[in-house]
Every structure is written in C-alpha cells, then in structure tokens.
Amino acid sequence: MIHSVYTSKEGQNIIEQAYRVHLNSSLAQGLTQRFVDTTHGKTFVIEKSESGKPPVILLHGSVSNSASWLGLIPMFAERFSVYCLDIPGEPGLSESERFPLASHAPETWLKSALDGLGIDICLLLGMSLGGWYALNFAITNPDRVAALSLVSAGGIARQKTSFILKALLFMMMGQYGQKRLAKAIYHNVQIPKEIIDYQAIVSKYFRPVTETLPIFTDEQLRALHVPIQYFGGAHDVLLDAKTSVKRLHTLIDNAEAHLITDSGHAIIDKFEEARDFLANHWSD
C-alpha cells in the first residue's frame, strides 16, 4: 500500500467536500448512506434496498466514486436492492489506502463487504476498474455471483499504456488538459459542465492508479460459468475492447459480448440492457 492516494490532506478534504455536494443533491434523496466494516477498513455504501428484491452491487471506475450511479439508481431499484460501493484507494469515502491489484486484497475486500451487507449471493455490474473488480470476484468466488455485467471492463485485454501516460500529462495541464482528456475518454458523449468541473478537482488532488491491470488467463476465463455480459467501445482509448470481445466469445460459452461501434471508454446508454440481463439471470 501507499500512504495516501491524495496529494495532501487538504486536497483530500476538497475532493470529499465536492463529493458530499453530490451526496446531498436531489438525486441522492431517499437513498441510505452508510459504512460497512471490511477486512480493509470501512467501505462507504449508497443503498436503495427493499426486502425480497435481488441484490445488485454497482462498482464504479477509476478516478471516480459512487456518485457515478446516482442518476441510474432509480432504474435499477425498480427490480433490485441496489448497493453502490466506493472502491478503496479511489476518491470516495472508503479507506484512502490503495491495495495492489495483483494480490488477494481486491477479492477479500469485496467478499468482506458483502458479508458486512449480509449478502450471500449477488448480481454484479462494474464499469472500467470496477468491471475488473467484478470479474475478478466472479472468477475467485463464483458461488457468490449469480450474473455479471461489465462496461468497458479491464483485465480481458491489454491496456493502452501510451494513452495512460498521455492522460497523466493532461491531468497536470489544468482546465485545457481536462477538456482534452474528457474528449478522448468520452468520445462523442456530451458531458455536463458540473461533471467536468468535479473531475478537474479530482485530477488536481488525486493520484490515479498507475499499476497495470492484471490480465485474466485463458484458464480463468474458461472456468467462468457465471452468465456474463460485456460492452466495449470501438474507440476506447484506454482498453483494447475489440480483443476483449473476441476473447470472451472464444473462451466463454454463451458470453454476451458487444463491441459498440461509435462509443469510447465511457458507455452510458447500455444500462437498461444491463439491468434486463441481470434480472433475467436471477433465480430465487
């Protein structure tokens, strides 16, 4: 672990204050916000649950937090009990220390978080880094996952390391660099100004993951019998989505893997399909 993912304590406070603005917005009304104890300290959870509904765990991407899901929670809550977890070591309210991805820590963290929530088996939806966490957990704990939906998930094909270096440079270039970075990642998606402004704050005070995401082996993917859905953008500047789709179709029977021709890394229009896929693969 590193001591902190923030450039300073003051920077951490600024990011957390900006996050809490979203947590106090109208989008968060009626949602439960709480912490659960895990093997890696406290994990922050945004929850909309109802007895009898199947649990779905939503895992955000890198350099982000569970505010990513606020606009989508009502849609998922129609069918599920929804739990959005802040991944440790990211700019949320969970523990700020980041553990190595090439270790057992990601698995044990998520397993203990589910234990803390009282969930034995769940559905998983993960974006980008959160997709890597979800897939890793489904591989290591298949008895606890009913189905898996991934959006621009890492770990299936190589990262484009040349862009990662460019992204780090953009993050140091202020507002101009932030706009260049957003254009590359979001491709043709129009992003609201408040999101760009928030990302600028995070970029200024947060140290993103630089560790290369571990790639899952052919053997690990072949052994995965959990129903799996994947969406990747053909214009993804971070990940090789085309190869990800090919590997999933080659190695996993009945994998539903889709290459979205006019999307980049940020895919925002497939969550209804993700909801339906997960609902169709839950059995009481």
RODO-2510 file (C-alpha; in nm, 4 decimals, decimal comma):
residues 284
     n   res          X          Y          Z
     1     m     0,0000     0,0000     0,0000
     2     i     0,0973     0,3616    -0,0434
     3     h     0,0378     0,6079     0,2386
     4     s    -0,2159     0,8145     0,0501
     5     v    -0,3651     0,8474    -0,2931
     6     y    -0,4104     1,2201    -0,2364
     7     t    -0,1525     1,4902    -0,2939
     8     s    -0,2239     1,6313     0,0524
     9     k    -0,4707     1,6139     0,3385
    10     e    -0,6106     1,9466     0,2236
    11     g    -0,6616     1,8031    -0,1252
    12     q    -0,8429     1,5020     0,0195
    13     n    -1,0752     1,7337     0,2133
    14     i    -1,1501     1,9382    -0,1003
    15     i    -1,2380     1,6244    -0,3016
    16     e    -1,4520     1,4803    -0,0223
    17     q    -1,6357     1,8099     0,0174
    18     a    -1,7092     1,8180    -0,3559
    19     y    -1,8301     1,4563    -0,3381
    20     r    -2,0639     1,5380    -0,0495
    21     v    -2,2258     1,8082    -0,2620
    22     h    -2,3422     1,5272    -0,4925
    23     l    -2,4421     1,3129    -0,1940
    24     n    -2,6639     1,5959    -0,0686
    25     s    -2,8214     1,6666    -0,4077
    26     s    -3,1759     1,5859    -0,5142
    27     l    -3,0506     1,2725    -0,6900
    28     a    -2,9490     1,1264    -0,3533
    29     q    -3,2799     1,1890    -0,1771
    30     g    -3,4316     0,8721    -0,0347
    31     l    -3,1043     0,6807    -0,0509
    32     t    -2,9316     0,5308     0,2523
    33     q    -2,5669     0,6280     0,3005
    34     r    -2,3611     0,4217     0,5427
    35     f    -2,0317     0,2500     0,6125
    36     v    -1,9663    -0,1237     0,6477
    37     d    -1,6621    -0,2782     0,8142
    38     t    -1,4389    -0,4894     0,5893
    39     t    -1,1003    -0,6576     0,6079
    40     h    -0,9611    -0,3363     0,4574
    41     g    -1,1269    -0,0842     0,6840
    42     k    -1,4551     0,0954     0,6345
    43     t    -1,6299     0,0963     0,2965
    44     f    -1,8824     0,3634     0,2034
    45     v    -2,2112     0,2407     0,0557
    46     i    -2,5026     0,4162    -0,1135
    47     e    -2,8059     0,1920    -0,0814
    48     k    -3,1617     0,1641    -0,2080
    49     s    -3,2858    -0,1715    -0,0831
    50     e    -3,6185    -0,3432    -0,0390
    51     s    -3,6929    -0,6789     0,1176
    52     g    -3,7434    -0,9532    -0,1396
    53     k    -3,5586    -0,7833    -0,4238
    54     p    -3,2342    -0,9443    -0,5511
    55     p    -2,9162    -0,7548    -0,4539
    56     v    -2,7075    -0,5877    -0,7236
    57     i    -2,3633    -0,4449    -0,6452
    58     l    -2,2539    -0,1466    -0,8557
    59     l    -1,8788    -0,0784    -0,8823
    60     h    -1,7556     0,2491    -1,0308
    61     g    -1,4487     0,3178    -1,2417
    62     s    -1,1070     0,4602    -1,1598
    63     v    -1,0706     0,8245    -1,0509
    64     s    -1,4372     0,8153    -0,9533
    65     n    -1,6825     0,7117    -0,6815
    66     s    -2,0420     0,6006    -0,6332
    67     a    -2,1794     0,9381    -0,7429
    68     s    -2,1401     0,7851    -1,0903
    69     w    -2,4526     0,5797    -1,0232
    70     l    -2,6848     0,8393    -0,8679
    71     g    -2,8838     0,9031    -1,1843
    72     l    -2,9198     0,5296    -1,2530
    73     i    -3,0155     0,4010    -0,9083
    74     p    -3,3931     0,4601    -0,9551
    75     m    -3,3935     0,2492    -1,2721
    76     f    -3,2120    -0,0396    -1,1051
    77     a    -3,4157    -0,0051    -0,7858
    78     e    -3,7304    -0,0944    -0,9806
    79     r    -3,6074    -0,4553    -0,9856
    80     f    -3,3207    -0,4794    -0,7372
    81     s    -3,1908    -0,3856    -0,3980
    82     v    -2,9062    -0,1589    -0,5062
    83     y    -2,5710    -0,1232    -0,3300
    84     c    -2,3099     0,1180    -0,4699
    85     l    -1,9664     0,0668    -0,3122
    86     d    -1,6817     0,3175    -0,3065
    87     i    -1,3704     0,1224    -0,4023
    88     p    -1,0846     0,1750    -0,1519
    89     g    -0,7990     0,3855    -0,2836
    90     e    -1,0269     0,5864    -0,5116
    91     p    -1,1597     0,9406    -0,4500
    92     g    -1,4631     0,8364    -0,2463
    93     l    -1,5272     0,7957     0,1256
    94     s    -1,3882     0,4437     0,1729
    95     e    -1,0349     0,3893     0,3035
    96     s    -0,7874     0,6019     0,1081
    97     e    -0,5067     0,3455     0,1110
    98     r    -0,4852     0,1532    -0,2158
    99     f    -0,4010    -0,2151    -0,2203
   100     p    -0,2177    -0,3937    -0,5039
   101     l    -0,4427    -0,5342    -0,7733
   102     a    -0,2061    -0,8272    -0,8229
   103     s    -0,2911    -0,9658    -0,4794
   104     h    -0,5778    -1,1294    -0,2940
   105     a    -0,6828    -0,7939    -0,1459
   106     p    -0,9430    -0,6963    -0,4129
   107     e    -1,1186    -1,0296    -0,3652
   108     t    -1,1058    -1,0300     0,0139
   109     w    -1,2247    -0,6693     0,0307
   110     l    -1,5347    -0,7320    -0,1815
   111     k    -1,6071    -1,0617    -0,0080
   112     s    -1,5971    -0,8977     0,3346
   113     a    -1,8070    -0,6052     0,2090
   114     l    -2,0783    -0,8493     0,1001
   115     d    -2,0534    -1,0184     0,4395
   116     g    -2,0933    -0,6811     0,6076
   117     l    -2,4034    -0,6122     0,4000
   118     g    -2,5453    -0,9556     0,4821
   119     i    -2,5444    -1,0646     0,1164
   120     d    -2,4646    -1,4284     0,0326
   121     i    -2,5104    -1,4157    -0,3450
   122     c    -2,5447    -1,1112    -0,5675
   123     l    -2,5540    -0,9686    -0,9163
   124     l    -2,2561    -0,7546    -1,0189
   125     l    -2,2292    -0,4542    -1,2501
   126     g    -1,8906    -0,2892    -1,2934
   127     m    -1,7518    -0,0061    -1,5042
   128     s    -1,3857     0,0087    -1,6106
   129     l    -1,1778    -0,0586    -1,2947
   130     g    -1,4987    -0,1629    -1,1192
   131     g    -1,5512    -0,4117    -1,4012
   132     w    -1,2098    -0,5607    -1,3284
   133     y    -1,3046    -0,5945    -0,9592
   134     a    -1,6354    -0,7583    -1,0540
   135     l    -1,4795    -1,0048    -1,2968
   136     n    -1,2017    -1,0880    -1,0528
   137     f    -1,4587    -1,1628    -0,7833
   138     a    -1,6711    -1,3771    -1,0146
   139     i    -1,3622    -1,5819    -1,1020
   140     t    -1,2486    -1,6285    -0,7420
   141     n    -1,5927    -1,6578    -0,5780
   142     p    -1,8302    -1,7967    -0,8441
   143     d    -2,0672    -1,9349    -0,5795
   144     r    -2,1455    -1,5798    -0,4660
   145     v    -2,2240    -1,4297    -0,8074
   146     a    -2,5477    -1,5013    -0,9958
   147     a    -2,4620    -1,2958    -1,3060
   148     l    -2,2144    -1,0350    -1,4209
   149     s    -2,2460    -0,7279    -1,6433
   150     l    -1,9334    -0,5372    -1,7461
   151     v    -1,8959    -0,1980    -1,9121
   152     s    -1,5507    -0,1147    -2,0512
   153     a    -1,4030    -0,3606    -1,8021
   154     g    -1,0303    -0,4082    -1,7660
   155     g    -0,8475    -0,7381    -1,7307
   156     i    -0,9681    -0,9051    -2,0500
   157     a    -0,7295    -0,7446    -2,2986
   158     r    -0,4320    -0,5140    -2,2804
   159     q    -0,4365    -0,1578    -2,1573
   160     k    -0,3193     0,1118    -2,3946
   161     t    -0,0281     0,2271    -2,1826
   162     s     0,0681     0,5025    -2,4242
   163     f    -0,2600     0,6793    -2,3532
   164     i    -0,2243     0,6336    -1,9769
   165     l     0,0982     0,8356    -1,9893
   166     k    -0,0756     1,0966    -2,2028
   167     a    -0,3666     1,1092    -1,9588
   168     l    -0,1326     1,1763    -1,6675
   169     l     0,0108     1,4669    -1,8660
   170     f    -0,3367     1,6029    -1,9427
   171     m    -0,4250     1,5897    -1,5725
   172     m    -0,1374     1,8290    -1,4988
   173     m    -0,2459     2,0798    -1,7651
   174     g    -0,5374     2,2379    -1,5837
   175     q    -0,8717     2,3056    -1,7488
   176     y    -0,7354     2,2743    -2,1029
   177     g    -0,5861     1,9332    -2,0301
   178     q    -0,9058     1,8205    -1,8551
   179     k    -1,1113     1,9043    -2,1634
   180     r    -0,8684     1,7142    -2,3867
   181     l    -0,8818     1,4152    -2,1543
   182     a    -1,2626     1,4192    -2,1385
   183     k    -1,2924     1,4390    -2,5169
   184     a    -1,0655     1,1356    -2,5583
   185     i    -1,2363     0,9224    -2,2940
   186     y    -1,5976     1,0178    -2,3590
   187     h    -1,5637     1,0225    -2,7401
   188     n    -1,8974     1,1615    -2,8666
   189     v    -2,0794     1,1722    -2,5305
   190     q    -2,1799     1,5202    -2,4146
   191     i    -2,0698     1,5622    -2,0534
   192     p    -2,2385     1,8197    -1,8237
   193     k    -2,0173     2,1054    -1,7078
   194     e    -2,0584     2,0137    -1,3401
   195     i    -1,9052     1,6720    -1,4058
   196     i    -1,6113     1,8244    -1,5930
   197     d    -1,5608     2,0711    -1,3074
   198     y    -1,5688     1,7905    -1,0494
   199     q    -1,3198     1,5832    -1,2498
   200     a    -1,0890     1,8843    -1,2637
   201     i    -1,0872     1,8965    -0,8822
   202     v    -1,0129     1,5245    -0,8592
   203     s    -0,7360     1,5492    -1,1187
   204     k    -0,5681     1,8260    -0,9209
   205     y    -0,5530     1,6491    -0,5854
   206     f    -0,5734     1,2732    -0,6573
   207     r    -0,3087     1,0215    -0,7664
   208     p    -0,4723     0,7689    -1,0028
   209     v    -0,3878     0,4006    -1,0339
   210     t    -0,0664     0,3512    -1,2296
   211     e    -0,0425    -0,0244    -1,1773
   212     t    -0,1218    -0,2157    -1,4962
   213     l    -0,4434    -0,4098    -1,4562
   214     p    -0,3682    -0,7837    -1,4295
   215     i    -0,4973    -0,9756    -1,7318
   216     f    -0,7058    -1,2834    -1,6569
   217     t    -0,5696    -1,6027    -1,8119
   218     d    -0,7456    -1,8218    -2,0672
   219     e    -0,7884    -2,0855    -1,7972
   220     q    -0,9530    -1,8404    -1,5584
   221     l    -1,1971    -1,7168    -1,8217
   222     r    -1,2794    -2,0663    -1,9498
   223     a    -1,3648    -2,1749    -1,5960
   224     l    -1,6130    -1,8892    -1,5561
   225     h    -1,9653    -2,0350    -1,5696
   226     v    -2,1408    -1,7271    -1,4347
   227     p    -2,3625    -1,5616    -1,7018
   228     i    -2,1618    -1,2697    -1,8380
   229     q    -2,2445    -0,9618    -2,0428
   230     y    -1,9846    -0,7169    -2,1759
   231     f    -1,9960    -0,3823    -2,3564
   232     g    -1,6821    -0,2264    -2,5025
   233     g    -1,6343     0,0821    -2,7186
   234     a    -1,4576     0,0540    -3,0533
   235     h    -1,2994     0,3943    -2,9862
   236     d    -1,1837     0,3135    -2,6314
   237     v    -0,8512     0,4933    -2,5804
   238     l    -0,7738     0,3037    -2,2584
   239     l    -0,8524    -0,0599    -2,3368
   240     d    -0,8482    -0,2900    -2,6398
   241     a    -1,2225    -0,3557    -2,6476
   242     k    -1,2143    -0,5404    -2,9811
   243     t    -0,9781    -0,8022    -2,8406
   244     s    -1,1837    -0,8196    -2,5200
   245     v    -1,4950    -0,9113    -2,7186
   246     k    -1,3025    -1,1698    -2,9213
   247     r    -1,1526    -1,3344    -2,6116
   248     l    -1,4865    -1,3560    -2,4335
   249     h    -1,6586    -1,5112    -2,7364
   250     t    -1,3716    -1,7571    -2,7826
   251     l    -1,3271    -1,8648    -2,4218
   252     i    -1,6717    -1,8439    -2,2595
   253     d    -1,9752    -2,0307    -2,3886
   254     n    -2,2805    -1,8073    -2,4264
   255     a    -2,0935    -1,4888    -2,3319
   256     e    -2,2893    -1,1835    -2,4464
   257     a    -2,0060    -0,9568    -2,5585
   258     h    -2,0789    -0,6453    -2,7644
   259     l    -1,8461    -0,4031    -2,9442
   260     i    -2,0203    -0,0641    -2,9659
   261     t    -1,9001     0,0922    -3,2906
   262     d    -1,9495     0,4610    -3,2074
   263     s    -1,8501     0,4612    -2,8379
   264     g    -1,5333     0,5307    -2,6465
   265     h    -1,4379     0,4212    -2,2960
   266     a    -1,7433     0,5874    -2,1415
   267     i    -2,0553     0,3963    -2,2458
   268     i    -2,3685     0,5466    -2,0930
   269     d    -2,6587     0,4073    -2,2964
   270     k    -2,6436     0,0333    -2,2203
   271     f    -2,7574     0,0253    -1,8592
   272     e    -3,1159    -0,0714    -1,9365
   273     e    -2,9782    -0,3734    -2,1229
   274     a    -2,7521    -0,4464    -1,8264
   275     r    -3,0486    -0,4252    -1,5882
   276     d    -3,2562    -0,6632    -1,8008
   277     f    -2,9696    -0,9094    -1,8429
   278     l    -2,9079    -0,9246    -1,4689
   279     a    -3,2781    -0,9565    -1,3884
   280     n    -3,3166    -1,2418    -1,6380
   281     h    -3,0336    -1,4353    -1,4760
   282     w    -3,1521    -1,4174    -1,1174
   283     s    -3,3266    -1,7196    -0,9728
   284     d    -3,4673    -1,7311    -0,6192
***
